[in-house]
Each structure stands twice: as structure tokens, then as C-alpha cells.
């Protein structure tokens, strides 16, 4: 799951100039999505 989060974060970071901020947002979003997935 962690590898998936990292992959998603990197993929989203490549789409933005501010990679650090985008990566942090991508990681948080991915983590929240995974948590929602496991709640079902």
C-alpha cells in the first residue's frame, strides 16, 4: 500500500511545478482515499 501511495504522489507531483507541495498533497489525498477504501 505504501508503494502505491508513493507512486500516486510522484505521478501527481510531475503534473505541478511545486513538486514538494504537490507531493505532500498527493500523499495525504492518497492516504485518505485508502482509508476510505478500507472502511467499506
C-alpha positions as CSV (number, residue, x, y, z in Angstrom):
1,X,0.0,0.0,0.0
2,X,2.9,2.3,0.8
3,X,4.4,1.8,-2.6
4,X,1.1,2.7,-4.2
5,X,0.9,5.9,-2.2
6,X,4.4,6.8,-3.2
7,X,3.6,6.1,-6.9
8,X,0.4,8.1,-6.8
9,X,2.2,11.0,-5.1
10,X,5.0,11.0,-7.6
11,X,2.6,10.8,-10.5
12,X,0.7,13.8,-9.2
13,X,3.8,15.7,-8.4
14,X,5.0,15.5,-12.0
15,X,1.9,17.5,-13.1
16,X,2.8,20.5,-11.0
17,X,5.8,23.0,-10.8
18,X,5.7,23.0,-7.0
19,X,6.6,19.3,-6.6
20,X,7.1,19.3,-2.9
21,X,3.8,20.8,-2.1
22,X,2.0,18.7,-4.7
23,X,3.7,15.5,-3.4
24,X,2.6,16.3,0.2
25,X,-1.0,16.9,-1.0
26,X,-0.9,13.8,-3.2
27,X,0.3,11.7,-0.3
28,X,-2.4,13.0,2.1
29,X,-5.1,12.6,-0.6
30,X,-3.9,9.0,-1.4
31,X,-3.8,8.1,2.3
32,X,-7.3,9.4,2.9
33,X,-8.6,7.5,-0.2
34,X,-7.0,4.3,1.0
35,X,-8.5,4.8,4.5
36,X,-12.0,5.4,2.9
37,X,-11.5,2.2,0.8
38,X,-10.7,0.1,3.9
39,X,-13.7,1.5,5.8
40,X,-16.1,0.0,3.3
